[in-house]
Amino acid sequence: MRLVTHYVFTAGILALLLSSFTSYYLVLAGILSVAGNLIIDRLGHKEIHTRHGTIPTRTPLTHTVPRSAVWGMLPSIPFFVLGFLYGDIPWFLLLSIVIGPSHMILDAFTEAGIYVKKEGKWTRFALAHYRYDNSFINGAAIFLGFVMLVLSFHGYYYHYQLLSFSSPLKSQLRRG
Ligand SMILES: [Zn+2]
């Protein structure tokens, strides 16, 4: 799948998950999604030049579900260190474990697929066989990412705004 598609899709999932923990969830979701997906694709894609042009391929170094989860969590480490220094460790960032698998879900819809181990050997696994740059499947994933981003605004509103709005109302009620 295209990198920009991965960015939007993963950012949507992360925003949904982080929106009830911090008001900086959109910034965090953006940074972690871009950095995590970049690592996974930069380390895990090889371009093979053939007579018919350049073909992007994948390696099992990052394109397996468990390994991608580890690579995808790397960008959250600086935030843990910062949190540790300031005495408030952002444990909720452990949710960045979903970055890698969210990348794998999308790549499983492309012809190169992802890797799974079968009887000790790496074999490719794919749910569908679209080209990595197929505009239908990329568009669908970007759309889903946007929907999740919009839903995350709602989650944030519900979690923070509603609570702070309700407190003056409550005190008014008490006074009234
Ligand atoms: Zn990939």
Backbone and ligand atoms as CSV (ligand in chain L), in Angstrom:
chain,resi,resn,atom,element,x,y,z
A,1,MET,N,N,0.840,-1.192,0.000
A,1,MET,CA,C,0.000,0.000,0.000
A,1,MET,C,C,0.883,1.253,0.000
A,2,ARG,N,N,0.341,2.342,-0.540
A,2,ARG,CA,C,1.118,3.586,-0.560
A,2,ARG,C,C,1.386,4.072,0.859
A,3,LEU,N,N,2.541,4.762,1.027
A,3,LEU,CA,C,2.898,5.250,2.362
A,3,LEU,C,C,1.845,6.205,2.914
A,4,VAL,N,N,1.374,7.123,2.063
A,4,VAL,CA,C,0.414,8.118,2.548
A,4,VAL,C,C,-0.870,7.428,3.033
A,5,THR,N,N,-1.224,6.310,2.389
A,5,THR,CA,C,-2.407,5.547,2.811
A,5,THR,C,C,-2.177,4.970,4.207
A,6,HIS,N,N,-0.970,4.422,4.407
A,6,HIS,CA,C,-0.634,3.889,5.733
A,6,HIS,C,C,-0.696,4.988,6.801
A,7,TYR,N,N,-0.168,6.173,6.452
A,7,TYR,CA,C,-0.155,7.277,7.428
A,7,TYR,C,C,-1.570,7.585,7.915
A,8,VAL,N,N,-2.491,7.761,6.957
A,8,VAL,CA,C,-3.848,8.190,7.324
A,8,VAL,C,C,-4.584,7.083,8.085
A,9,PHE,N,N,-4.466,5.845,7.593
A,9,PHE,CA,C,-5.187,4.724,8.210
A,9,PHE,C,C,-4.708,4.486,9.645
A,10,THR,N,N,-3.388,4.409,9.829
A,10,THR,CA,C,-2.845,4.170,11.167
A,10,THR,C,C,-3.142,5.349,12.092
A,11,ALA,N,N,-3.029,6.580,11.568
A,11,ALA,CA,C,-3.305,7.757,12.391
A,11,ALA,C,C,-4.752,7.728,12.879
A,12,GLY,N,N,-5.662,7.264,12.021
A,12,GLY,CA,C,-7.068,7.179,12.417
A,12,GLY,C,C,-7.263,6.218,13.582
A,13,ILE,N,N,-6.664,5.030,13.483
A,13,ILE,CA,C,-6.791,4.040,14.560
A,13,ILE,C,C,-6.178,4.582,15.852
A,14,LEU,N,N,-4.974,5.176,15.721
A,14,LEU,CA,C,-4.290,5.694,16.911
A,14,LEU,C,C,-5.087,6.819,17.563
A,15,ALA,N,N,-5.627,7.719,16.730
A,15,ALA,CA,C,-6.388,8.848,17.265
A,15,ALA,C,C,-7.590,8.340,18.059
A,16,LEU,N,N,-8.259,7.328,17.503
A,16,LEU,CA,C,-9.407,6.742,18.207
A,16,LEU,C,C,-8.978,6.222,19.573
A,17,LEU,N,N,-7.851,5.502,19.597
A,17,LEU,CA,C,-7.402,4.875,20.843
A,17,LEU,C,C,-6.880,5.898,21.850
A,18,LEU,N,N,-6.171,6.930,21.354
A,18,LEU,CA,C,-5.508,7.861,22.273
A,18,LEU,C,C,-6.409,8.995,22.733
A,19,SER,N,N,-7.546,9.197,22.031
A,19,SER,CA,C,-8.343,10.391,22.300
A,19,SER,C,C,-8.924,10.426,23.708
A,20,SER,N,N,-9.017,9.280,24.381
A,20,SER,CA,C,-9.549,9.344,25.741
A,20,SER,C,C,-8.437,9.443,26.787
A,21,PHE,N,N,-7.166,9.551,26.336
A,21,PHE,CA,C,-6.068,9.626,27.305
A,21,PHE,C,C,-5.408,10.993,27.378
A,22,THR,N,N,-5.349,11.700,26.244
A,22,THR,CA,C,-4.639,12.975,26.232
A,22,THR,C,C,-5.270,13.924,25.220
A,23,SER,N,N,-5.167,15.217,25.476
A,23,SER,CA,C,-5.708,16.176,24.517
A,23,SER,C,C,-4.728,16.396,23.365
A,24,TYR,N,N,-3.508,15.850,23.452
A,24,TYR,CA,C,-2.535,15.963,22.360
A,24,TYR,C,C,-2.623,14.766,21.419
A,25,TYR,N,N,-3.747,14.056,21.482
A,25,TYR,CA,C,-3.835,12.781,20.769
A,25,TYR,C,C,-3.642,12.887,19.258
A,26,LEU,N,N,-4.094,14.008,18.652
A,26,LEU,CA,C,-3.962,14.129,17.195
A,26,LEU,C,C,-2.505,14.292,16.786
A,27,VAL,N,N,-1.777,15.111,17.542
A,27,VAL,CA,C,-0.356,15.317,17.253
A,27,VAL,C,C,0.399,13.998,17.422
A,28,LEU,N,N,0.130,13.331,18.550
A,28,LEU,CA,C,0.796,12.054,18.816
A,28,LEU,C,C,0.464,11.025,17.741
A,29,ALA,N,N,-0.817,10.919,17.383
A,29,ALA,CA,C,-1.230,9.937,16.379
A,29,ALA,C,C,-0.514,10.216,15.057
A,30,GLY,N,N,-0.398,11.498,14.695
A,30,GLY,CA,C,0.274,11.866,13.443
A,30,GLY,C,C,1.745,11.497,13.460
A,31,ILE,N,N,2.446,11.918,14.516
A,31,ILE,CA,C,3.890,11.660,14.597
A,31,ILE,C,C,4.177,10.155,14.625
A,32,LEU,N,N,3.457,9.437,15.495
A,32,LEU,CA,C,3.732,8.008,15.663
A,32,LEU,C,C,3.372,7.228,14.401
A,33,SER,N,N,2.304,7.619,13.726
A,33,SER,CA,C,1.888,6.913,12.521
A,33,SER,C,C,2.919,7.105,11.404
A,34,VAL,N,N,3.337,8.353,11.181
A,34,VAL,CA,C,4.301,8.619,10.105
A,34,VAL,C,C,5.626,7.910,10.395
A,35,ALA,N,N,6.139,8.084,11.616
A,35,ALA,CA,C,7.438,7.502,11.939
A,35,ALA,C,C,7.387,5.974,11.912
A,36,GLY,N,N,6.351,5.387,12.499
A,36,GLY,CA,C,6.242,3.927,12.559
A,36,GLY,C,C,6.124,3.294,11.180
A,37,ASN,N,N,5.255,3.866,10.346
A,37,ASN,CA,C,5.072,3.310,9.001
A,37,ASN,C,C,6.301,3.510,8.123
A,38,LEU,N,N,6.998,4.648,8.329
A,38,LEU,CA,C,8.229,4.891,7.577
A,38,LEU,C,C,9.266,3.820,7.897
A,39,ILE,N,N,9.437,3.530,9.193
A,39,ILE,CA,C,10.414,2.517,9.603
A,39,ILE,C,C,10.065,1.179,8.962
A,40,ILE,N,N,8.777,0.799,9.073
A,40,ILE,CA,C,8.356,-0.513,8.576
A,40,ILE,C,C,8.575,-0.634,7.058
A,41,ASP,N,N,8.259,0.414,6.319
A,41,ASP,CA,C,8.415,0.314,4.869
A,41,ASP,C,C,9.834,0.574,4.389
A,42,ARG,N,N,10.566,1.471,5.047
A,42,ARG,CA,C,11.935,1.740,4.616
A,42,ARG,C,C,12.810,0.512,4.849
A,43,LEU,N,N,12.619,-0.166,5.970
A,43,LEU,CA,C,13.434,-1.342,6.270
A,43,LEU,C,C,12.911,-2.588,5.575
A,44,GLY,N,N,11.631,-2.588,5.258
A,44,GLY,CA,C,11.025,-3.837,4.803
A,44,GLY,C,C,10.657,-3.903,3.342
A,45,HIS,N,N,10.927,-2.837,2.594
A,45,HIS,CA,C,10.618,-2.907,1.169
A,45,HIS,C,C,11.911,-2.824,0.372
A,46,LYS,N,N,12.015,-3.661,-0.607
A,46,LYS,CA,C,13.169,-3.600,-1.500
A,46,LYS,C,C,12.637,-3.340,-2.893
A,47,GLU,N,N,13.343,-2.527,-3.651
A,47,GLU,CA,C,12.924,-2.305,-5.023
A,47,GLU,C,C,13.777,-3.190,-5.918
A,48,ILE,N,N,13.104,-4.000,-6.708
A,48,ILE,CA,C,13.840,-4.858,-7.625
A,48,ILE,C,C,13.686,-4.296,-9.023
A,49,HIS,N,N,14.827,-4.046,-9.681
A,49,HIS,CA,C,14.782,-3.473,-11.028
A,49,HIS,C,C,14.813,-4.594,-12.066
A,50,THR,N,N,13.792,-4.633,-12.883
A,50,THR,CA,C,13.732,-5.657,-13.930
A,50,THR,C,C,13.577,-4.971,-15.280
A,51,ARG,N,N,13.549,-5.762,-16.320
A,51,ARG,CA,C,13.359,-5.205,-17.658
A,51,ARG,C,C,12.002,-4.511,-17.766
A,52,HIS,N,N,11.051,-4.993,-16.949
A,52,HIS,CA,C,9.693,-4.450,-17.044
A,52,HIS,C,C,9.473,-3.275,-16.095
A,53,GLY,N,N,10.546,-2.805,-15.495
A,53,GLY,CA,C,10.403,-1.670,-14.594
A,53,GLY,C,C,10.743,-2.065,-13.160
A,54,THR,N,N,10.480,-1.121,-12.241
A,54,THR,CA,C,10.818,-1.354,-10.846
A,54,THR,C,C,9.640,-1.993,-10.129
A,55,ILE,N,N,9.891,-3.076,-9.430
A,55,ILE,CA,C,8.835,-3.737,-8.665
A,55,ILE,C,C,9.148,-3.626,-7.178
A,56,PRO,N,N,8.207,-3.065,-6.410
A,56,PRO,CA,C,8.457,-3.020,-4.972
A,56,PRO,C,C,8.162,-4.390,-4.355
A,57,THR,N,N,9.068,-4.904,-3.571
A,57,THR,CA,C,8.835,-6.189,-2.895
A,57,THR,C,C,9.019,-5.989,-1.401
A,58,ARG,N,N,8.697,-7.013,-0.641
A,58,ARG,CA,C,8.815,-6.911,0.812
A,58,ARG,C,C,9.742,-7.972,1.351
A,59,THR,N,N,10.274,-7.707,2.522
A,59,THR,CA,C,11.120,-8.701,3.175
A,59,THR,C,C,10.463,-9.058,4.496
A,60,PRO,N,N,10.749,-10.268,5.021
A,60,PRO,CA,C,10.150,-10.655,6.301
A,60,PRO,C,C,10.749,-9.898,7.482
A,61,LEU,N,N,11.725,-9.002,7.227
A,61,LEU,CA,C,12.345,-8.271,8.341
A,61,LEU,C,C,11.323,-7.445,9.111
A,62,THR,N,N,10.400,-6.793,8.400
A,62,THR,CA,C,9.390,-5.990,9.104
A,62,THR,C,C,7.961,-6.428,8.784
A,63,HIS,N,N,7.755,-7.128,7.674
A,63,HIS,CA,C,6.382,-7.415,7.251
A,63,HIS,C,C,5.814,-8.735,7.771
A,64,THR,N,N,5.918,-8.917,9.095
A,64,THR,CA,C,5.175,-9.997,9.766
A,64,THR,C,C,4.428,-9.312,10.906
A,65,VAL,N,N,3.348,-9.890,11.368
A,65,VAL,CA,C,2.547,-9.204,12.384
A,65,VAL,C,C,3.346,-8.950,13.677
A,66,PRO,N,N,3.988,-9.966,14.282
A,66,PRO,CA,C,4.704,-9.689,15.533
A,66,PRO,C,C,5.881,-8.738,15.360
A,67,ARG,N,N,6.666,-8.893,14.274
A,67,ARG,CA,C,7.825,-8.008,14.099
A,67,ARG,C,C,7.396,-6.585,13.830
A,68,SER,N,N,6.339,-6.412,13.021
A,68,SER,CA,C,5.891,-5.058,12.707
A,68,SER,C,C,5.443,-4.352,13.986
A,69,ALA,N,N,4.863,-5.132,14.926
A,69,ALA,CA,C,4.397,-4.531,16.176
A,69,ALA,C,C,5.575,-3.926,16.937
A,70,VAL,N,N,6.712,-4.639,16.935
A,70,VAL,CA,C,7.899,-4.139,17.640
A,70,VAL,C,C,8.468,-2.915,16.930
A,71,TRP,N,N,8.673,-3.007,15.607
A,71,TRP,CA,C,9.207,-1.857,14.848
A,71,TRP,C,C,8.307,-0.641,15.015
A,72,GLY,N,N,7.007,-0.866,14.947
A,72,GLY,CA,C,6.063,0.248,14.999
A,72,GLY,C,C,6.053,0.968,16.336
A,73,MET,N,N,6.509,0.264,17.394
A,73,MET,CA,C,6.503,0.894,18.723
A,73,MET,C,C,7.736,1.756,18.970
A,74,LEU,N,N,8.775,1.593,18.149
A,74,LEU,CA,C,10.023,2.324,18.376
A,74,LEU,C,C,9.836,3.833,18.510
A,75,PRO,N,N,9.042,4.482,17.633
A,75,PRO,CA,C,8.927,5.944,17.733
A,75,PRO,C,C,8.308,6.437,19.040
A,76,SER,N,N,7.646,5.557,19.796
A,76,SER,CA,C,7.057,6.039,21.050
A,76,SER,C,C,8.086,6.075,22.181
A,77,ILE,N,N,9.260,5.471,21.963
A,77,ILE,CA,C,10.272,5.425,23.030
A,77,ILE,C,C,10.686,6.818,23.529
A,78,PRO,N,N,10.991,7.780,22.600
A,78,PRO,CA,C,11.362,9.120,23.103
A,78,PRO,C,C,10.285,9.733,23.997
A,79,PHE,N,N,9.021,9.440,23.714
A,79,PHE,CA,C,7.934,10.002,24.528
A,79,PHE,C,C,7.915,9.369,25.920
A,80,PHE,N,N,8.271,8.076,25.976
A,80,PHE,CA,C,8.367,7.415,27.279
A,80,PHE,C,C,9.507,8.028,28.092
A,81,VAL,N,N,10.643,8.285,27.410
A,81,VAL,CA,C,11.805,8.869,28.097
A,81,VAL,C,C,11.441,10.254,28.622
A,82,LEU,N,N,10.802,11.073,27.767
A,82,LEU,CA,C,10.360,12.409,28.181
A,82,LEU,C,C,9.433,12.311,29.394
A,83,GLY,N,N,8.475,11.404,29.306
A,83,GLY,CA,C,7.525,11.220,30.392
A,83,GLY,C,C,8.226,10.812,31.672
A,84,PHE,N,N,9.202,9.927,31.540
A,84,PHE,CA,C,9.961,9.451,32.701
A,84,PHE,C,C,10.695,10.611,33.350
A,85,LEU,N,N,11.309,11.486,32.517
A,85,LEU,CA,C,12.060,12.628,33.045
A,85,LEU,C,C,11.149,13.606,33.771
A,86,TYR,N,N,9.907,13.726,33.272
A,86,TYR,CA,C,8.981,14.672,33.892
A,86,TYR,C,C,8.072,14.011,34.918
A,87,GLY,N,N,8.354,12.754,35.211
A,87,GLY,CA,C,7.638,12.068,36.275
A,87,GLY,C,C,6.230,11.619,35.941
A,88,ASP,N,N,5.889,11.642,34.658
A,88,ASP,CA,C,4.542,11.214,34.288
A,88,ASP,C,C,4.636,10.310,33.062
A,89,ILE,N,N,4.851,9.018,33.285
A,89,ILE,CA,C,5.096,8.088,32.182
A,89,ILE,C,C,3.793,7.842,31.403
A,90,PRO,N,N,3.832,8.107,30.083
A,90,PRO,CA,C,2.593,7.951,29.286
A,90,PRO,C,C,2.331,6.491,28.923
A,91,TRP,N,N,1.890,5.717,29.909
A,91,TRP,CA,C,1.684,4.283,29.676
A,91,TRP,C,C,0.714,4.015,28.537
A,92,PHE,N,N,-0.221,4.944,28.332
A,92,PHE,CA,C,-1.209,4.718,27.264
A,92,PHE,C,C,-0.539,4.597,25.889
A,93,LEU,N,N,0.723,5.077,25.778
A,93,LEU,CA,C,1.403,4.968,24.484
A,93,LEU,C,C,1.801,3.537,24.146
A,94,LEU,N,N,1.636,2.618,25.107
A,94,LEU,CA,C,1.831,1.194,24.791
A,94,LEU,C,C,0.835,0.758,23.712
A,95,LEU,N,N,-0.234,1.542,23.552
A,95,LEU,CA,C,-1.216,1.264,22.496
A,95,LEU,C,C,-0.602,1.382,21.103
A,96,SER,N,N,0.601,1.986,21.025
A,96,SER,CA,C,1.245,2.080,19.709
A,96,SER,C,C,1.633,0.698,19.189
A,97,ILE,N,N,1.394,-0.332,19.958
A,97,ILE,CA,C,1.581,-1.709,19.485
A,97,ILE,C,C,0.684,-2.001,18.274
A,98,VAL,N,N,-0.365,-1.202,18.078
A,98,VAL,CA,C,-1.274,-1.449,16.941
A,98,VAL,C,C,-0.730,-0.895,15.615
A,99,ILE,N,N,0.313,-0.058,15.685
A,99,ILE,CA,C,0.816,0.571,14.455
A,99,ILE,C,C,1.236,-0.477,13.424
A,100,GLY,N,N,2.088,-1.418,13.856
A,100,GLY,CA,C,2.576,-2.447,12.933
A,100,GLY,C,C,1.449,-3.292,12.363
A,101,PRO,N,N,0.620,-3.904,13.229
A,101,PRO,CA,C,-0.482,-4.708,12.693
A,101,PRO,C,C,-1.424,-3.926,11.776
A,102,SER,N,N,-1.611,-2.607,12.045
A,102,SER,CA,C,-2.488,-1.833,11.156
A,102,SER,C,C,-1.841,-1.678,9.775
A,103,HIS,N,N,-0.510,-1.674,9.738
A,103,HIS,CA,C,0.216,-1.648,8.465
A,103,HIS,C,C,0.052,-3.004,7.751
A,104,MET,N,N,0.136,-4.083,8.527
A,104,MET,CA,C,0.031,-5.429,7.953
A,104,MET,C,C,-1.354,-5.681,7.359
A,105,ILE,N,N,-2.400,-5.186,8.036
A,105,ILE,CA,C,-3.759,-5.381,7.520
A,105,ILE,C,C,-3.856,-4.838,6.099
A,106,LEU,N,N,-3.351,-3.591,5.903
A,106,LEU,CA,C,-3.450,-2.984,4.575
A,106,LEU,C,C,-2.589,-3.724,3.560
A,107,ASP,N,N,-1.365,-4.074,3.935
A,107,ASP,CA,C,-0.487,-4.742,2.972
A,107,ASP,C,C,-1.004,-6.144,2.625
A,108,ALA,N,N,-1.791,-6.726,3.492
A,108,ALA,CA,C,-2.355,-8.051,3.204
A,108,ALA,C,C,-3.356,-7.983,2.047
A,109,PHE,N,N,-3.801,-6.773,1.707
A,109,PHE,CA,C,-4.726,-6.627,0.588
A,109,PHE,C,C,-3.995,-6.392,-0.738
A,110,THR,N,N,-2.682,-6.398,-0.706
A,110,THR,CA,C,-1.921,-6.146,-1.936
A,110,THR,C,C,-1.282,-7.440,-2.429
A,111,GLU,N,N,-0.839,-7.419,-3.677
A,111,GLU,CA,C,-0.396,-8.674,-4.290
A,111,GLU,C,C,0.856,-9.252,-3.625
A,112,ALA,N,N,1.729,-8.379,-3.082
A,112,ALA,CA,C,2.929,-8.925,-2.439
A,112,ALA,C,C,2.605,-9.510,-1.062
A,113,GLY,N,N,1.512,-9.059,-0.456
A,113,GLY,CA,C,1.060,-9.615,0.814
A,113,GLY,C,C,2.026,-9.352,1.967
A,114,ILE,N,N,1.888,-10.139,3.013
A,114,ILE,CA,C,2.786,-10.048,4.169
A,114,ILE,C,C,3.370,-11.447,4.393
A,115,TYR,N,N,4.195,-11.583,5.415
A,115,TYR,CA,C,4.821,-12.873,5.649
A,115,TYR,C,C,4.265,-13.564,6.893
A,116,VAL,N,N,4.076,-14.852,6.772
A,116,VAL,CA,C,3.744,-15.663,7.947
A,116,VAL,C,C,4.676,-16.867,7.920
A,117,LYS,N,N,4.942,-17.421,9.093
A,117,LYS,CA,C,5.843,-18.569,9.138
A,117,LYS,C,C,5.013,-19.846,9.083
A,118,LYS,N,N,5.343,-20.679,8.104
A,118,LYS,CA,C,4.664,-21.968,7.985
A,118,LYS,C,C,5.716,-23.047,8.001
A,119,GLU,N,N,5.647,-23.934,8.970
A,119,GLU,CA,C,6.630,-25.015,9.120
A,119,GLU,C,C,8.052,-24.478,9.015
A,120,GLY,N,N,8.317,-23.395,9.741
A,120,GLY,CA,C,9.675,-22.856,9.790
A,120,GLY,C,C,10.104,-22.071,8.559
A,121,LYS,N,N,9.203,-21.870,7.624
A,121,LYS,CA,C,9.576,-21.146,6.398
A,121,LYS,C,C,8.694,-19.920,6.245
A,122,TRP,N,N,9.278,-18.830,5.722
A,122,TRP,CA,C,8.485,-17.639,5.457
A,122,TRP,C,C,7.653,-17.849,4.209
A,123,THR,N,N,6.351,-17.702,4.352
A,123,THR,CA,C,5.524,-17.767,3.155
A,123,THR,C,C,4.676,-16.508,3.091
A,124,ARG,N,N,4.291,-16.141,1.884
A,124,ARG,CA,C,3.489,-14.933,1.720
A,124,ARG,C,C,2.039,-15.228,2.000
A,125,PHE,N,N,1.404,-14.215,2.572
A,125,PHE,CA,C,-0.008,-14.345,2.895
A,125,PHE,C,C,-0.712,-13.097,2.390
A,126,ALA,N,N,-1.814,-13.261,1.684
A,126,ALA,CA,C,-2.575,-12.099,1.204
A,126,ALA,C,C,-4.064,-12.400,1.237
A,127,LEU,N,N,-4.832,-11.387,1.598
A,127,LEU,CA,C,-6.292,-11.518,1.619
A,127,LEU,C,C,-6.883,-11.170,0.251
A,128,ALA,N,N,-6.176,-10.302,-0.489
A,128,ALA,CA,C,-6.599,-9.896,-1.824
A,128,ALA,C,C,-5.339,-9.571,-2.601
A,129,HIS,N,N,-5.454,-9.405,-3.880
A,129,HIS,CA,C,-4.240,-9.220,-4.678
A,129,HIS,C,C,-4.249,-7.945,-5.511
A,130,TYR,N,N,-4.572,-6.840,-4.858
A,130,TYR,CA,C,-4.519,-5.554,-5.552
A,130,TYR,C,C,-3.066,-5.114,-5.698
A,131,ARG,N,N,-2.798,-4.301,-6.741
A,131,ARG,CA,C,-1.489,-3.679,-6.822
A,131,ARG,C,C,-1.333,-2.731,-5.644
A,132,TYR,N,N,-0.079,-2.520,-5.180
A,132,TYR,CA,C,0.123,-1.693,-3.984
A,132,TYR,C,C,-0.398,-0.276,-4.198
A,133,ASP,N,N,-0.449,0.189,-5.479
A,133,ASP,CA,C,-0.894,1.572,-5.729
A,133,ASP,C,C,-2.286,1.633,-6.354
A,134,ASN,N,N,-3.022,0.533,-6.273
A,134,ASN,CA,C,-4.403,0.509,-6.789
A,134,ASN,C,C,-5.222,1.626,-6.151
A,135,SER,N,N,-5.844,2.472,-6.984
A,135,SER,CA,C,-6.473,3.650,-6.386
A,135,SER,C,C,-7.749,3.305,-5.617
A,136,PHE,N,N,-8.440,2.233,-6.005
A,136,PHE,CA,C,-9.651,1.871,-5.276
A,136,PHE,C,C,-9.319,1.462,-3.837
A,137,ILE,N,N,-8.379,0.553,-3.694
A,137,ILE,CA,C,-8.093,0.014,-2.358
A,137,ILE,C,C,-7.385,1.063,-1.481
A,138,ASN,N,N,-6.512,1.894,-2.120
A,138,ASN,CA,C,-5.870,2.980,-1.373
A,138,ASN,C,C,-6.898,4.013,-0.942
A,139,GLY,N,N,-7.832,4.331,-1.860
A,139,GLY,CA,C,-8.868,5.310,-1.540
A,139,GLY,C,C,-9.753,4.822,-0.411
A,140,ALA,N,N,-10.110,3.523,-0.451
A,140,ALA,CA,C,-10.967,2.964,0.588
A,140,ALA,C,C,-10.284,3.038,1.956
A,141,ALA,N,N,-8.990,2.731,1.998
A,141,ALA,CA,C,-8.262,2.748,3.278
A,141,ALA,C,C,-8.135,4.176,3.804
A,142,ILE,N,N,-7.883,5.142,2.896
A,142,ILE,CA,C,-7.775,6.543,3.317
A,142,ILE,C,C,-9.126,7.027,3.849
A,143,PHE,N,N,-10.184,6.624,3.180
A,143,PHE,CA,C,-11.529,7.005,3.627
A,143,PHE,C,C,-11.789,6.466,5.039
A,144,LEU,N,N,-11.471,5.190,5.259
A,144,LEU,CA,C,-11.655,4.592,6.585
A,144,LEU,C,C,-10.838,5.350,7.635
A,145,GLY,N,N,-9.608,5.709,7.271
A,145,GLY,CA,C,-8.751,6.468,8.189
A,145,GLY,C,C,-9.399,7.785,8.566
A,146,PHE,N,N,-9.968,8.496,7.567
A,146,PHE,CA,C,-10.631,9.768,7.833
A,146,PHE,C,C,-11.839,9.586,8.748
A,147,VAL,N,N,-12.604,8.524,8.484
A,147,VAL,CA,C,-13.781,8.265,9.321
A,147,VAL,C,C,-13.343,8.077,10.773
A,148,MET,N,N,-12.275,7.319,10.978
A,148,MET,CA,C,-11.807,7.087,12.343
A,148,MET,C,C,-11.290,8.377,12.985
A,149,LEU,N,N,-10.641,9.236,12.169
A,149,LEU,CA,C,-10.185,10.525,12.697
A,149,LEU,C,C,-11.372,11.355,13.170
A,150,VAL,N,N,-12.403,11.401,12.346
A,150,VAL,CA,C,-13.597,12.183,12.705
A,150,VAL,C,C,-14.246,11.605,13.963
A,151,LEU,N,N,-14.316,10.270,14.028
A,151,LEU,CA,C,-14.897,9.638,15.215
A,151,LEU,C,C,-14.068,9.955,16.458
A,152,SER,N,N,-12.758,10.098,16.279
A,152,SER,CA,C,-11.902,10.380,17.440
A,152,SER,C,C,-12.199,11.766,18.008
A,153,PHE,N,N,-12.606,12.723,17.140
A,153,PHE,CA,C,-12.991,14.054,17.656
A,153,PHE,C,C,-14.158,13.880,18.624
A,154,HIS,N,N,-15.066,13.008,18.220
A,154,HIS,CA,C,-16.238,12.768,19.049
A,154,HIS,C,C,-15.832,12.160,20.386
A,155,GLY,N,N,-14.924,11.184,20.335
A,155,GLY,CA,C,-14.451,10.541,21.561
A,155,GLY,C,C,-13.796,11.545,22.487
A,156,TYR,N,N,-13.017,12.448,21.879
A,156,TYR,CA,C,-12.331,13.459,22.666
A,156,TYR,C,C,-13.338,14.401,23.310
A,157,TYR,N,N,-14.288,14.835,22.496
A,157,TYR,CA,C,-15.326,15.743,22.982
A,157,TYR,C,C,-16.066,15.110,24.162
A,158,TYR,N,N,-16.430,13.857,23.966
A,158,TYR,CA,C,-17.186,13.150,24.987
A,158,TYR,C,C,-16.392,13.048,26.279
A,159,HIS,N,N,-15.101,12.759,26.109
A,159,HIS,CA,C,-14.292,12.466,27.284
A,159,HIS,C,C,-13.892,13.713,28.063
A,160,TYR,N,N,-13.564,14.788,27.333
A,160,TYR,CA,C,-13.043,15.973,28.019
A,160,TYR,C,C,-14.051,17.118,28.089
A,161,GLN,N,N,-14.497,17.556,26.904
A,161,GLN,CA,C,-15.334,18.746,26.854
A,161,GLN,C,C,-16.615,18.566,27.666
A,162,LEU,N,N,-17.239,17.421,27.488
A,162,LEU,CA,C,-18.511,17.180,28.136
A,162,LEU,C,C,-18.359,17.234,29.647
A,163,LEU,N,N,-17.237,16.651,30.129
A,163,LEU,CA,C,-16.994,16.624,31.568
A,163,LEU,C,C,-16.789,18.031,32.109
A,164,SER,N,N,-15.990,18.856,31.336
A,164,SER,CA,C,-15.717,20.189,31.867
A,164,SER,C,C,-16.928,21.108,31.714
A,165,PHE,N,N,-17.732,20.856,30.677
A,165,PHE,CA,C,-18.946,21.651,30.516
A,165,PHE,C,C,-19.962,21.332,31.613
A,166,SER,N,N,-19.938,20.060,32.000
A,166,SER,CA,C,-20.988,19.652,32.919
A,166,SER,C,C,-20.729,20.151,34.336
A,167,SER,N,N,-19.446,20.466,34.653
A,167,SER,CA,C,-19.200,20.851,36.033
A,167,SER,C,C,-19.824,22.195,36.430
A,168,PRO,N,N,-19.699,23.281,35.563
A,168,PRO,CA,C,-20.386,24.517,35.958
A,168,PRO,C,C,-21.901,24.319,36.025
A,169,LEU,N,N,-22.372,23.451,35.140
A,169,LEU,CA,C,-23.798,23.190,35.121
A,169,LEU,C,C,-24.222,22.536,36.432
A,170,LYS,N,N,-23.376,21.601,36.869
A,170,LYS,CA,C,-23.702,20.883,38.108
A,170,LYS,C,C,-23.739,21.849,39.297
A,171,SER,N,N,-22.695,22.758,39.317
A,171,SER,CA,C,-22.646,23.661,40.468
A,171,SER,C,C,-23.818,24.629,40.430
A,172,GLN,N,N,-24.232,24.996,39.193
A,172,GLN,CA,C,-25.386,25.860,39.065
A,172,GLN,C,C,-26.648,25.179,39.610
A,173,LEU,N,N,-26.731,23.897,39.245
A,173,LEU,CA,C,-27.867,23.135,39.697
A,173,LEU,C,C,-27.907,23.061,41.224
A,174,ARG,N,N,-26.681,22.875,41.755
A,174,ARG,CA,C,-26.595,22.766,43.207
A,174,ARG,C,C,-27.033,24.080,43.880
A,175,ARG,N,N,-26.558,25.213,43.245
A,175,ARG,CA,C,-26.891,26.524,43.791
A,175,ARG,C,C,-28.393,26.806,43.650
A,176,GLY,N,N,-28.910,26.436,42.428
A,176,GLY,CA,C,-30.301,26.768,42.097
A,176,GLY,C,C,-31.268,26.036,43.008
L,1,ZN,ZN,ZN,4.474,-2.186,3.767
